[in-house]
Amino acid sequence: MSAMLLEAHPVAPGGSLPARFETWLGHLIEAPAAALVIGEVAVLLAGVVMRFVFNSPIPWADELASILFLWLANLGAAVALRRGTHMRTTALVSRWSPRAQAWAEALAIAAPCLMLVILIGPMAEYAQDEWVVQTPALSWPNTVRAAAVPVGAALMIAIGLLRLARQGVGDLVGVVLSMTALAGVLYLSSGWLQGIGNWNLVVFFALLLGAAVLLGVPIAFCFGLATVAFLLCVTSTPLAVVSGRIDEGMSSLILLAVPLFILLGHLVEMTGMAKAMVDFLASLLGHVRGGLNYVLLGAMLLVSGISGAKTADMAAVAPVLLPEMKKRGNHEGELISLLAASGAMAETVPPSLVLITIGSVAGISIAALFTGGLLPGVVLAVMLALLARYRSAEIAVGLKRAPMSVVGKTLLVSLPALALPVLIRTAVVEGVATATEVSTIGIAYAVVAGLLIYRRFDWKRLYPMLVDTAALSGAILFIIGTATGMSWALTQSGFSHSLAEAMTSVPGGKYGFLLVSIAAFIVLGSVLEGIPAMVLFAPLLFPVAKAIGVHEVHYAMVIILAMGVGLFAPPFGLGYYAACTIGRVHPDVAVRRIWPYLGALLVGLLIVAFVPWFSIGLL
């Protein structure tokens, strides 16, 4: 997965008063967010050790972890707002004039503030109502957990207002007038919107939502604004229900694995484990024509099985390989195209965060998804390898095969790193541990390997890594929360029933349904990014797939790969721009060269779609 960044304004010492307050508030939030990451790991690891080593489970471990998790998600969302890691689409806005971009930047800050100001009261009401509910193991009032939602919203409002205070007056006036005019039009049209029935969904969840996304408003807040506008204009549903759905979406125990795998990805890069795996692959294949292309694909398959986050995968592999690949004569646009395509290829390789998310929202076994995700990734890797060899500019002449002594040495050095993805997949697939439990074991393993085996553990990087983990986790989980609220609103409107009828009437039976799903998720992956698209539409489409005879794991693989193709496809795919940023190449350099790679991915995707065995043959 990947993210485009909501541009954060650097604050210089002695800057404006709002800038100094924002810096102070940022430090005030980041420290407890980092502490919550450590607390989450400690509680879950203690639970695993007590259960598996001493056969004496801690009855309150999961409950405390759930409470800490919701606080981590909401404080992390606030950190993400300040640091600029909320996902947004800027492909359209980036083409505008500087004056128009300044207006769009002000809108990207003001729109989230508006949503949060509208919801802060219902959020507080929801948290207060939870006081009468007692947690089962700790017997604490559930408000202790639910209060994280309004507290996180209040912090985000404060950060948003401080950032707005640093925008130009003209931009602020323009944004306020624009939002006021839109609100007035919706208010005056409420009677007409109610009268047109479910066609009003097009207004709120296609036109309004689509416009907000294309204007660069962070996607999570686009979901929230569209849902709030819909409920206020055409229903009498209290907004406290939205707070409950946000809480529900962010609270799934399966999602506990998200921050843990993000942290694990940081540790794998910092300790040199990723480099050890790449060095071993390079010693095996570096001497053949296009060999480093194969190394890149193999490394993405291996590293993807550890970090679970595609941006982290590319960041771990690219700096090691791209400089040498350039020296061998490869065009930098070609390299970025292959890097981006490999990110899409690895979307189903466990323990991908998308697998964990889709298992959570669609109720599918994580072990089944981890098993089913291996072969589809290999199929796409083979297609990319064939194309990469054909297009490679590397000259094999003069490249010597590494001596067996070097291969053996790099293998020996990489064995502890290679064992980690095997440990993760085997433990989950065999039912020995859950994805959450094995992620904590992986973190402990990486720390020990870094300290004792690779002797690389930069303690100065630990705090920034913890804050980065909290920020990215908060951005992902807040999207899941707001998308859950939007999905609930669509379901209540009867849209899911209408969608089911439309999808089941597609010519061609289940294969026609799969083709339509592929086309839809390529578009959704490009515009909405991966996890938002999954959370929003998976609960609606999986019952349809099951009704027409498509296996749920097979369908999950098809739509995840389709989403990946869209995610890494220009001009809107966020993953494509992340690959360009990591490779330090301007997007225009690679945009003409990426299409053959996307074509190879599409061919591989069609093979996976029409041959279900690749997804379910190992189950």
C-alpha positions as CSV (number, residue, x, y, z in Angstrom):
1,M,0.0,0.0,0.0
2,S,1.0,3.6,-0.4
3,A,0.1,7.2,0.3
4,M,0.4,10.6,-1.2
5,L,1.1,13.1,1.5
6,L,-0.9,16.1,2.7
7,E,1.9,18.6,2.5
8,A,3.1,19.6,5.9
9,H,4.5,23.1,6.3
10,P,7.9,23.0,8.0
11,V,8.2,25.2,11.0
12,A,11.4,27.1,11.5
13,P,12.5,28.2,15.0
14,G,11.1,31.6,15.8
15,G,8.3,31.2,13.3
16,S,4.7,32.5,13.6
17,L,2.7,32.0,16.7
18,P,0.4,29.4,15.1
19,A,3.4,27.6,13.8
20,R,5.0,27.4,17.2
21,F,1.8,26.2,18.8
22,E,1.5,23.5,16.1
23,T,5.0,22.3,16.8
24,W,4.3,22.2,20.5
25,L,1.0,20.4,20.0
26,G,2.7,17.9,17.6
27,H,5.3,16.9,20.2
28,L,2.5,16.6,22.8
29,I,0.7,14.1,20.6
30,E,3.6,12.2,19.2
31,A,5.1,11.1,22.5
32,P,2.0,9.3,23.8
33,A,1.4,7.9,20.3
34,A,4.9,6.4,20.3
35,A,4.4,5.1,23.8
36,L,1.1,3.4,22.8
37,V,2.9,1.6,20.0
38,I,5.4,0.2,22.6
39,G,2.6,-0.6,25.0
40,E,0.6,-2.4,22.2
41,V,3.6,-4.6,21.4
42,A,4.4,-5.2,25.1
43,V,0.9,-6.3,26.0
44,L,0.4,-8.5,23.0
45,L,3.9,-10.1,23.3
46,A,3.3,-10.7,27.0
47,G,0.0,-12.4,26.1
48,V,1.7,-14.6,23.5
49,V,4.5,-15.6,25.8
50,M,2.2,-16.4,28.7
51,R,-0.1,-18.5,26.5
52,F,2.5,-20.5,24.5
53,V,5.4,-20.7,26.9
54,F,3.8,-20.8,30.3
55,N,0.3,-22.1,29.3
56,S,-1.2,-19.4,31.5
57,P,-3.1,-16.9,29.3
58,I,-3.6,-13.3,30.6
59,P,-7.4,-12.9,30.5
60,W,-7.4,-9.1,30.1
61,A,-4.5,-8.9,27.5
62,D,-6.7,-8.7,24.4
63,E,-9.1,-6.2,26.1
64,L,-6.3,-3.9,27.2
65,A,-4.7,-4.2,23.7
66,S,-8.0,-3.2,22.1
67,I,-8.3,-0.1,24.4
68,L,-4.7,0.9,23.6
69,F,-5.3,0.2,19.9
70,L,-8.2,2.6,19.6
71,W,-6.3,5.4,21.4
72,L,-3.3,4.7,19.1
73,A,-5.5,4.9,16.0
74,N,-7.0,8.2,16.9
75,L,-3.8,9.8,18.2
76,G,-2.0,8.4,15.2
77,A,-4.7,10.1,12.9
78,A,-3.9,13.4,14.6
79,V,-0.1,12.9,14.1
80,A,-0.8,12.0,10.5
81,L,-2.8,15.2,9.9
82,R,0.2,17.2,11.2
83,R,2.9,15.2,9.5
84,G,1.1,15.0,6.2
85,T,0.5,11.2,5.9
86,H,-3.2,11.2,5.3
87,M,-3.9,9.7,1.9
88,R,-5.0,12.0,-0.9
89,T,-5.0,12.3,-4.6
90,T,-3.1,15.3,-6.0
91,A,-2.7,14.3,-9.6
92,L,-5.3,16.9,-10.8
93,V,-4.4,19.7,-8.4
94,S,-0.7,19.4,-9.1
95,R,-1.4,20.6,-12.7
96,W,-3.0,23.8,-11.6
97,S,-1.4,27.2,-11.2
98,P,0.3,28.1,-7.9
99,R,-2.7,30.4,-7.0
100,A,-5.2,27.6,-7.5
101,Q,-3.0,25.1,-5.7
102,A,-2.9,27.4,-2.7
103,W,-6.7,27.5,-2.7
104,A,-6.9,23.7,-2.9
105,E,-4.4,23.3,-0.1
106,A,-6.6,25.5,2.1
107,L,-9.6,23.4,1.1
108,A,-7.7,20.2,2.0
109,I,-7.3,21.6,5.6
110,A,-10.7,23.3,6.0
111,A,-12.8,20.3,4.8
112,P,-11.5,17.9,7.5
113,C,-12.0,20.6,10.1
114,L,-15.6,21.1,9.0
115,M,-16.3,17.3,9.2
116,L,-14.8,17.0,12.6
117,V,-16.5,20.1,14.0
118,I,-19.9,18.7,12.9
119,L,-19.1,15.3,14.4
120,I,-17.3,16.3,17.6
121,G,-20.6,16.8,19.6
122,P,-22.1,13.4,18.5
123,M,-18.7,11.7,19.1
124,A,-18.7,13.1,22.7
125,E,-22.3,12.0,23.2
126,Y,-21.5,8.5,21.9
127,A,-18.6,8.2,24.3
128,Q,-20.6,9.4,27.2
129,D,-23.4,6.9,26.5
130,E,-20.8,4.1,26.7
131,W,-20.3,4.8,30.4
132,V,-23.0,2.3,31.4
133,V,-21.2,-0.4,29.4
134,Q,-18.6,-2.3,31.3
135,T,-15.6,-4.0,29.7
136,P,-15.8,-7.8,30.3
137,A,-12.4,-8.6,31.7
138,L,-11.2,-5.3,33.3
139,S,-14.7,-4.1,34.3
140,W,-13.8,-0.5,33.2
141,P,-16.5,1.8,31.8
142,N,-16.3,1.5,28.0
143,T,-16.0,5.3,27.9
144,V,-12.3,4.8,28.7
145,R,-12.0,3.2,25.2
146,A,-14.7,5.2,23.3
147,A,-13.3,8.6,24.5
148,A,-10.4,8.1,22.1
149,V,-12.7,9.0,19.2
150,P,-13.7,12.5,20.4
151,V,-10.3,13.2,21.8
152,G,-8.6,12.4,18.5
153,A,-11.2,14.6,16.7
154,A,-10.5,17.5,19.0
155,L,-6.8,17.3,18.5
156,M,-7.3,17.1,14.7
157,I,-9.5,20.2,14.9
158,A,-6.8,22.1,16.8
159,I,-4.1,21.1,14.3
160,G,-6.4,22.0,11.4
161,L,-7.2,25.4,12.8
162,L,-3.5,26.2,13.5
163,R,-2.7,25.2,10.0
164,L,-5.5,27.3,8.6
165,A,-4.2,30.3,10.5
166,R,-1.0,30.0,8.4
167,Q,-2.9,30.1,5.0
168,G,-3.5,33.3,3.0
169,V,-6.5,35.3,3.9
170,G,-7.7,35.3,0.2
171,D,-7.5,31.5,0.1
172,L,-9.4,31.1,3.4
173,V,-12.2,33.5,2.2
174,G,-12.5,31.6,-1.1
175,V,-12.7,28.3,0.7
176,V,-15.3,29.5,3.2
177,L,-17.4,31.0,0.5
178,S,-17.2,27.8,-1.6
179,M,-18.2,25.5,1.3
180,T,-20.9,27.9,2.4
181,A,-22.4,28.0,-1.1
182,L,-22.3,24.2,-1.3
183,A,-24.0,23.8,2.1
184,G,-26.7,26.2,1.1
185,V,-27.4,24.4,-2.2
186,L,-27.6,21.1,-0.4
187,Y,-29.9,22.5,2.3
188,L,-32.3,24.2,-0.2
189,S,-32.3,21.0,-2.3
190,S,-33.0,18.6,0.6
191,G,-36.7,18.2,-0.4
192,W,-35.8,17.4,-4.0
193,L,-33.0,15.0,-2.9
194,Q,-35.4,13.1,-0.7
195,G,-38.0,12.9,-3.5
196,I,-35.7,11.3,-6.1
197,G,-35.1,8.2,-3.9
198,N,-31.8,6.3,-4.2
199,W,-30.7,8.5,-7.1
200,N,-29.6,11.0,-4.4
201,L,-26.7,8.5,-3.7
202,V,-25.2,9.7,-7.0
203,V,-25.2,13.2,-5.7
204,F,-23.5,12.4,-2.4
205,F,-21.3,9.4,-3.1
206,A,-20.4,10.0,-6.7
207,L,-20.5,13.7,-7.5
208,L,-19.7,15.2,-4.0
209,L,-17.3,12.4,-3.0
210,G,-15.6,12.3,-6.4
211,A,-15.1,16.1,-6.5
212,A,-13.6,16.2,-3.0
213,V,-11.2,13.4,-3.8
214,L,-10.0,15.0,-7.1
215,L,-9.7,18.4,-5.3
216,G,-7.1,16.9,-3.0
217,V,-9.1,16.5,0.2
218,P,-7.7,13.6,2.2
219,I,-9.7,10.5,1.3
220,A,-10.8,9.6,4.9
221,F,-12.4,13.0,5.3
222,C,-14.0,12.8,1.9
223,F,-15.8,9.6,3.1
224,G,-16.8,11.3,6.3
225,L,-18.1,14.5,4.6
226,A,-20.2,12.6,2.0
227,T,-21.7,10.4,4.8
228,V,-22.5,13.4,7.0
229,A,-24.0,15.4,4.2
230,F,-26.2,12.5,3.1
231,L,-27.5,11.8,6.7
232,L,-28.2,15.5,7.3
233,C,-29.9,16.2,4.0
234,V,-32.1,13.2,3.4
235,T,-32.4,11.2,6.6
236,S,-33.3,11.8,10.3
237,T,-30.5,9.5,11.5
238,P,-28.6,11.0,14.5
239,L,-25.0,11.6,13.8
240,A,-24.0,9.7,16.9
241,V,-24.5,6.6,14.8
242,V,-21.6,7.7,12.5
243,S,-19.4,7.9,15.6
244,G,-20.4,4.4,16.5
245,R,-19.6,3.1,13.0
246,I,-16.2,4.9,13.1
247,D,-15.5,3.3,16.4
248,E,-16.6,-0.1,15.1
249,G,-14.5,0.2,11.9
250,M,-11.3,1.1,13.8
251,S,-11.8,-1.5,16.6
252,S,-11.6,-4.9,14.9
253,L,-9.1,-7.1,16.7
254,I,-7.8,-8.4,13.4
255,L,-6.7,-4.8,12.6
256,L,-4.4,-4.9,15.6
257,A,-1.8,-6.4,13.2
258,V,-1.7,-3.2,11.1
259,P,0.6,-1.1,13.3
260,L,2.6,-4.1,14.3
261,F,3.5,-5.1,10.7
262,I,4.3,-1.5,9.9
263,L,6.7,-1.4,12.8
264,L,8.1,-4.8,11.7
265,G,8.7,-3.4,8.2
266,H,10.7,-0.5,9.7
267,L,12.8,-2.9,11.8
268,V,13.5,-5.2,8.8
269,E,15.0,-2.2,6.9
270,M,16.8,-0.7,9.8
271,T,18.5,-4.0,11.0
272,G,19.8,-4.8,7.5
273,M,17.6,-7.9,7.1
274,A,16.1,-6.6,3.8
275,K,19.6,-5.9,2.4
276,A,20.8,-9.3,3.4
277,M,18.0,-11.0,1.3
278,V,18.7,-8.7,-1.7
279,D,22.4,-9.4,-1.5
280,F,21.8,-13.2,-1.6
281,L,19.5,-12.9,-4.6
282,A,22.0,-10.6,-6.4
283,S,24.8,-13.2,-5.9
284,L,22.6,-15.8,-7.5
285,L,21.2,-13.9,-10.5
286,G,23.2,-10.7,-10.8
287,H,25.4,-12.1,-13.7
288,V,22.6,-12.9,-16.2
289,R,21.1,-10.5,-18.6
290,G,18.3,-8.6,-16.8
291,G,19.4,-10.4,-13.6
292,L,18.9,-7.4,-11.3
293,N,15.3,-7.1,-12.7
294,Y,14.7,-10.7,-11.4
295,V,16.4,-9.8,-8.1
296,L,14.0,-6.8,-7.7
297,L,10.9,-9.0,-8.3
298,G,12.2,-11.7,-6.0
299,A,13.1,-9.2,-3.3
300,M,9.6,-7.7,-3.5
301,L,8.1,-11.1,-3.1
302,L,10.2,-11.8,0.0
303,V,10.1,-8.4,1.6
304,S,6.4,-8.1,1.0
305,G,6.0,-11.2,3.2
306,I,7.5,-9.3,6.1
307,S,6.5,-5.6,6.2
308,G,3.0,-5.9,4.9
309,A,3.1,-2.3,3.5
310,K,4.0,-1.8,-0.2
311,T,5.6,1.6,0.4
312,A,7.9,0.1,3.0
313,D,8.7,-2.8,0.6
314,M,9.8,-0.5,-2.2
315,A,11.7,1.8,0.2
316,A,13.6,-1.3,1.5
317,V,14.5,-2.7,-1.9
318,A,14.9,0.3,-4.3
319,P,17.9,2.0,-2.6
320,V,19.9,-1.2,-2.6
321,L,19.2,-2.1,-6.3
322,L,18.4,0.9,-8.4
323,P,21.9,2.6,-8.4
324,E,23.5,-0.6,-9.7
325,M,20.7,-1.2,-12.2
326,K,21.3,2.4,-13.6
327,K,25.0,1.7,-13.9
328,R,24.2,-1.3,-16.1
329,G,22.5,0.9,-18.6
330,N,18.8,0.7,-17.7
331,H,16.7,3.8,-18.2
332,E,15.5,5.2,-14.9
333,G,12.0,5.4,-16.2
334,E,12.1,1.7,-17.0
335,L,13.3,0.9,-13.4
336,I,10.6,2.9,-11.8
337,S,8.0,1.2,-14.0
338,L,9.2,-2.2,-12.9
339,L,9.4,-1.1,-9.3
340,A,5.8,0.2,-9.4
341,A,4.6,-2.9,-11.2
342,S,6.3,-5.1,-8.6
343,G,4.4,-3.2,-5.9
344,A,1.1,-4.1,-7.5
345,M,2.3,-7.7,-8.1
346,A,3.0,-8.2,-4.4
347,E,-0.4,-6.9,-3.1
348,T,-1.6,-10.5,-2.4
349,V,1.6,-11.8,-0.9
350,P,1.0,-12.4,2.8
351,P,0.9,-10.7,5.2
352,S,-0.3,-7.8,3.1
353,L,-2.2,-5.2,5.1
354,V,-4.9,-5.4,2.4
355,L,-5.3,-9.1,3.1
356,I,-5.7,-8.4,6.8
357,T,-8.2,-5.6,6.1
358,I,-10.3,-7.5,3.7
359,G,-10.4,-10.4,6.1
360,S,-11.6,-8.1,8.8
361,V,-14.4,-6.3,6.8
362,A,-15.6,-9.4,4.8
363,G,-15.3,-12.0,7.5
364,I,-12.8,-14.2,5.6
365,S,-10.3,-16.5,7.4
366,I,-6.9,-14.7,7.5
367,A,-5.2,-18.1,7.2
368,A,-7.1,-18.9,4.0
369,L,-6.2,-15.5,2.6
370,F,-2.5,-16.0,3.5
371,T,-2.5,-19.4,1.7
372,G,-4.4,-18.2,-1.3
373,G,-2.3,-15.1,-1.8
374,L,1.0,-16.8,-2.6
375,L,0.4,-18.2,-6.1
376,P,-1.4,-15.2,-7.6
377,G,1.6,-13.1,-6.7
378,V,3.9,-15.7,-8.3
379,V,1.8,-15.7,-11.5
380,L,2.1,-11.9,-11.8
381,A,5.8,-12.1,-11.0
382,V,6.4,-14.5,-13.9
383,M,4.6,-12.3,-16.3
384,L,6.7,-9.3,-15.2
385,A,9.9,-11.3,-15.3
386,L,9.2,-12.3,-19.0
387,L,8.5,-8.7,-20.0
388,A,11.5,-7.4,-17.9
389,R,13.9,-9.7,-19.7
390,Y,12.6,-8.6,-23.1
391,R,12.9,-4.9,-22.2
392,S,16.1,-5.0,-20.2
393,A,19.0,-2.9,-21.4
394,E,21.5,-4.8,-19.2
395,I,24.4,-6.4,-21.1
396,A,25.4,-9.8,-19.7
397,V,28.8,-9.7,-21.3
398,G,31.5,-8.9,-18.8
399,L,29.3,-9.8,-15.8
400,K,30.9,-12.7,-13.9
401,R,29.0,-15.3,-12.0
402,A,29.6,-14.9,-8.3
403,P,31.9,-17.7,-6.9
404,M,30.0,-20.3,-4.9
405,S,31.9,-19.1,-1.8
406,V,30.2,-15.7,-2.2
407,V,26.8,-17.3,-2.8
408,G,27.3,-19.5,0.2
409,K,28.4,-16.6,2.4
410,T,25.5,-14.4,1.4
411,L,23.1,-17.3,1.9
412,L,24.4,-17.8,5.4
413,V,24.1,-14.1,6.2
414,S,20.6,-14.0,4.8
415,L,19.2,-17.1,6.4
416,P,18.0,-15.4,9.6
417,A,16.2,-12.8,7.4
418,L,14.8,-15.5,5.0
419,A,13.4,-17.4,8.0
420,L,11.2,-14.5,9.0
421,P,8.6,-14.6,6.2
422,V,8.6,-18.4,6.4
423,L,7.9,-18.1,10.2
424,I,5.1,-15.6,9.7
425,R,3.3,-17.4,6.9
426,T,3.7,-20.9,8.5
427,A,2.5,-19.8,11.9
428,V,-0.7,-18.2,10.5
429,V,-1.5,-20.8,7.9
430,E,-1.0,-23.7,10.2
431,G,-3.1,-22.1,12.9
432,V,-0.3,-21.9,15.4
433,A,-0.8,-18.1,15.9
434,T,-3.0,-15.3,14.7
435,A,-1.7,-12.6,12.4
436,T,-1.6,-10.3,15.4
437,E,0.3,-12.7,17.5
438,V,2.8,-13.6,14.8
439,S,3.5,-10.0,14.1
440,T,4.6,-9.5,17.7
441,I,6.8,-12.6,17.5
442,G,8.2,-11.1,14.3
443,I,9.0,-7.8,16.0
444,A,10.8,-9.6,18.8
445,Y,12.7,-11.8,16.3
446,A,13.8,-8.7,14.3
447,V,15.0,-6.9,17.4
448,V,17.0,-9.9,18.5
449,A,18.4,-10.5,15.0
450,G,19.4,-6.8,14.7
451,L,21.1,-6.7,18.0
452,L,22.8,-10.1,18.1
453,I,23.2,-11.3,14.5
454,Y,23.4,-8.3,12.1
455,R,24.7,-6.0,14.9
456,R,22.7,-3.1,13.3
457,F,20.2,-1.4,15.6
458,D,20.2,2.4,15.5
459,W,18.6,3.4,18.8
460,K,18.4,7.0,17.6
461,R,16.0,5.9,14.8
462,L,13.6,4.1,17.2
463,Y,11.5,7.0,18.3
464,P,11.0,8.4,14.8
465,M,10.1,4.9,13.7
466,L,7.5,4.6,16.4
467,V,6.0,8.0,15.5
468,D,6.0,7.0,11.8
469,T,4.2,3.8,12.7
470,A,1.6,5.6,14.7
471,A,1.0,8.2,11.9
472,L,0.7,5.6,9.1
473,S,-1.5,3.3,11.3
474,G,-3.7,6.3,12.2
475,A,-4.1,7.3,8.6
476,I,-5.0,3.7,7.5
477,L,-7.4,3.1,10.5
478,F,-9.1,6.4,10.2
479,I,-9.9,5.7,6.6
480,I,-11.3,2.3,7.7
481,G,-13.4,4.0,10.3
482,T,-14.9,6.6,8.0
483,A,-15.4,4.1,5.2
484,T,-17.2,1.8,7.6
485,G,-19.6,4.7,8.3
486,M,-20.1,5.3,4.6
487,S,-20.6,1.6,3.8
488,W,-23.3,1.5,6.6
489,A,-25.1,4.5,5.1
490,L,-25.1,2.9,1.7
491,T,-26.4,-0.4,3.1
492,Q,-29.2,1.4,5.0
493,S,-30.2,3.2,1.9
494,G,-30.9,-0.1,0.1
495,F,-28.0,0.4,-2.3
496,S,-26.4,-3.0,-1.5
497,H,-29.6,-4.7,-2.6
498,S,-29.7,-2.8,-5.9
499,L,-26.0,-3.4,-6.4
500,A,-26.5,-7.1,-5.9
501,E,-29.3,-7.2,-8.5
502,A,-27.3,-5.2,-11.0
503,M,-24.1,-7.4,-10.6
504,T,-26.0,-10.7,-10.8
505,S,-27.7,-9.6,-14.0
506,V,-24.3,-9.1,-15.8
507,P,-24.0,-11.3,-18.9
508,G,-21.5,-14.2,-18.7
509,G,-22.4,-15.5,-15.3
510,K,-19.6,-15.5,-12.7
511,Y,-16.9,-14.7,-15.2
512,G,-18.8,-11.7,-16.5
513,F,-19.1,-10.6,-12.8
514,L,-15.4,-11.1,-12.4
515,L,-14.6,-9.0,-15.4
516,V,-16.9,-6.2,-14.3
517,S,-15.3,-6.4,-10.8
518,I,-11.8,-6.1,-12.3
519,A,-12.8,-3.0,-14.3
520,A,-14.5,-1.4,-11.3
521,F,-11.6,-2.1,-8.8
522,I,-9.0,-0.8,-11.3
523,V,-10.8,2.5,-11.3
524,L,-11.5,2.4,-7.6
525,G,-7.9,1.5,-6.8
526,S,-6.7,4.4,-8.9
527,V,-9.0,7.0,-7.4
528,L,-9.6,5.9,-3.9
529,E,-6.4,3.9,-3.0
530,G,-6.5,0.3,-2.0
531,I,-7.7,0.0,1.6
532,P,-10.5,2.6,1.3
533,A,-11.9,0.9,-1.8
534,M,-11.7,-2.5,-0.1
535,V,-13.4,-1.3,3.1
536,L,-16.1,0.5,1.2
537,F,-17.1,-2.1,-1.4
538,A,-16.0,-5.5,0.0
539,P,-19.0,-5.9,2.4
540,L,-21.4,-5.1,-0.5
541,L,-19.8,-7.3,-3.2
542,F,-18.7,-10.5,-1.4
543,P,-22.3,-11.6,-0.7
544,V,-23.0,-11.2,-4.5
545,A,-19.9,-13.2,-5.4
546,K,-20.9,-16.0,-3.1
547,A,-24.4,-16.0,-4.4
548,I,-23.2,-16.6,-8.0
549,G,-20.7,-19.3,-7.1
550,V,-17.4,-17.4,-6.8
551,H,-15.2,-18.6,-3.9
552,E,-14.6,-15.8,-1.5
553,V,-10.8,-16.3,-1.4
554,H,-10.7,-16.4,-5.2
555,Y,-12.7,-13.2,-5.4
556,A,-10.5,-11.5,-2.8
557,M,-7.4,-12.2,-4.9
558,V,-9.0,-10.9,-8.1
559,I,-10.2,-7.6,-6.7
560,I,-7.0,-7.1,-4.6
561,L,-4.9,-7.5,-7.7
562,A,-7.2,-5.3,-9.8
563,M,-7.0,-2.7,-7.1
564,G,-3.2,-2.9,-7.2
565,V,-3.2,-2.3,-11.0
566,G,-5.2,0.8,-10.5
567,L,-3.2,1.9,-7.5
568,F,0.0,1.9,-9.5
569,A,-1.4,3.3,-12.7
570,P,-1.0,6.9,-13.7
571,P,-2.3,9.5,-13.7
572,F,-4.3,9.0,-10.5
573,G,-2.6,6.0,-8.9
574,L,-1.0,7.0,-5.6
575,G,1.3,4.0,-5.6
576,Y,2.9,5.1,-8.9
577,Y,3.8,8.5,-7.4
578,A,5.2,6.7,-4.3
579,A,7.4,4.6,-6.5
580,C,8.7,7.7,-8.3
581,T,9.3,9.5,-4.9
582,I,11.3,6.5,-3.6
583,G,13.3,6.1,-6.8
584,R,13.8,9.9,-7.0
585,V,12.5,10.1,-10.5
586,H,10.1,12.6,-11.9
587,P,6.7,11.0,-12.7
588,D,6.8,12.3,-16.3
589,V,10.0,10.3,-16.9
590,A,8.3,6.9,-16.3
591,V,4.8,7.6,-17.4
592,R,5.4,6.5,-21.0
593,R,7.2,3.3,-20.0
594,I,4.9,1.9,-17.4
595,W,2.1,0.8,-19.7
596,P,3.7,-2.5,-21.0
597,Y,4.2,-3.5,-17.3
598,L,0.6,-2.7,-16.5
599,G,-0.4,-4.7,-19.5
600,A,1.6,-7.7,-18.2
601,L,-0.1,-7.3,-14.8
602,L,-3.5,-7.3,-16.5
603,V,-2.7,-10.5,-18.4
604,G,-1.6,-12.1,-15.2
605,L,-4.7,-10.9,-13.4
606,L,-7.0,-12.4,-16.1
607,I,-5.1,-15.7,-15.7
608,V,-5.8,-15.6,-12.0
609,A,-9.4,-14.7,-12.5
610,F,-10.2,-17.4,-15.1
611,V,-8.1,-20.1,-13.3
612,P,-9.4,-20.2,-9.7
613,W,-6.9,-23.0,-8.8
614,F,-4.2,-20.4,-8.4
615,S,-6.2,-18.8,-5.6
616,I,-7.8,-21.8,-3.9
617,G,-5.8,-24.8,-5.1
618,L,-3.6,-24.8,-1.9
619,L,-6.5,-24.4,0.5
